[in-house]
Amino acid sequence: MADLNWIMEQEAKIPRGGVRTRFAPSPTGYMHVGNLRTALYTWLIARHAGGTFILRIEDTDQNRQVEGAVDVIYKTLAECGLDHDEGPDVGGPVAPYIQTERRGFYQKYAEWLVERGHAYYCFCDRADSVEGGAFSETPPTDPCRALTPEEADARRAAGEPYVIRQRIPREGTTTFHDEVFGNITVENATLDDQVLLKQDGLPTYNFANVVDDHMMGITHVVRGSEYLSSAPKYNLLYEGFGWPIPRYVHCPAVMRDQHNKMSKRHVDPSYEDLIAQGYLTDAVVNYVVLLGWSPRREIAEQEIFSREELISAFDLGGISKSPAIFDMEKLRHFNSAYIRAMPPERFAAVAEPYIRQAVKNPAYDAGALAALLQQRTEVLTEIPEKLDFFDALPDYDAALFVHKKSRTDLPGSLETLRALAPRFAALPGWDADALSQTMCDYASECGCKNAKIMWPVRIALSGKAVTPGGAVEIAHILGQEESLSRIARGIEKLEGAQ
């Protein structure tokens, strides 16, 4: 007999009256983009409504659990600003929030469902088969469905191993409502009697979800559209228990192209990968939110959102039915926009580790280098290759001094460097204004544009055709002694090329 007193005690604990959402990841490795989007949507629904956001760890599949994966979950949520109100680390009124610690609950609820006639004990050889769910063909009828309660109790008492299966109606239809896809109706005959409780006493994924969502008072269940096929059986479980059905929000798949979903197997990037590749957390969050959701009405064209703006704007009506394609170039666009908009001091702090990968000489100020980079950087990992010439001038070809747009050639570049070297050496102060004025004055004397003078100086200082910053900025950071040394080497290279 089910312990009805215990069940009633649990019912009394359930928080009611406000929006309650949950992010329920399995600790099976990294945080892939689809998981992050689910967490974001779940958090935004709660925050938009002034509700409660819950973190629940679903670790019943012990074979797939990866050491350290729970730490990855906590770290990712914290970095993305997705604070949870209840969870394993902060507690709450419906603890515990780790499924393996809730093991005793599922047995009691499964036995109660048997007593209510919506589940049965199954002793078949296939008893530990995984739960199905696709409504595509008629599943076989389980012979254990026909066992009387007395027959089932006798076999259990004799020690026969068993599972508990859901008793799906063989006739009629089940209709469920999804906030994205609307009403969906399926024939009950196409649904199989899924396993609810396995022989080891642990619940299957689908059963644990329903029990935990009810016990935690979850009002909105957010998950990927691949779980649409399981939704009819969720409905039947809720109805079998006599519980209210939460609002389902099935999100479209995140695809890497028109035909393939993103996956670890295809080496598609996780959240951790994207951060390691030089993307900012805020840019990733902003972009991932827009994978399947669009703002509406007066902000329909807006792309860049602060966290507060997302909370205000997010509504379920903006979620699309169509799969979303993850576009790295689009993310790159978002990242560059976020970098350009950062306060200079914050960008300097974020960029410094990358700057020091290439510029190890402490004489070169990281803040000054960051100022060169901020408007010229799309991802942080580009930074080292942009600055590698500061510590050591690369060996370069004299042909770089020839530039059609600046109208420079080898003889003219040599003449420019020979003329500017003594002027630079005579400067009493090595500041940007003095450097700029010196080169502009010489250009005026020559009757040419500034670019014709500054191009050969920049090439001599950097040995590269593309640099973050021009001749003035680079010379200022290098300092007088090093700049004059590099100009002298440029003169030698040009003299040898004549």
ABEGO torsion letter per residue (X at the ends): XBBAAAAAAAAAABBBGBBBBBBBBBBAEBBBAAAAAAAAAAAAAAAAAGBBBBBBBBAABAAABBBGAAAAAAAAAAAAGBBBABEAAAEEAAOBABAAAAAAAAAAAAAAAAAAGABBBBABAAAABBBBGBBABBBBBBAAAABBAAAAAAAAAAGBBBBBBBBBBABEBBBBBBAAAEBBBBBAAABBBBBABBAAGBBBAAAAAAAAAAAAGBABBBBBAAAAAAAAAAAAAAAAAGBBBBBBBBBBBBBABAABBBBAAAGBBBAAAAAAAGBBAAAAAAAAAABGBBBBEAAAABABBBAAAAAAABBAAABBABBBBBBAAAAAAAAAAAAAABBAAAAAAAAAAAAAAABABAABBAAAAAAAAAAABABAAAAAAAAAAAABBBBBBAAAABBAAAGBBAAAAAAAAAAAAAAAAABABBBAAAAAAAAAAAAAAAGBBAAAAAAAAAAAAAGBABBBEBAAAAAAAAEAAAAAAAAAAAAAAAAAAX
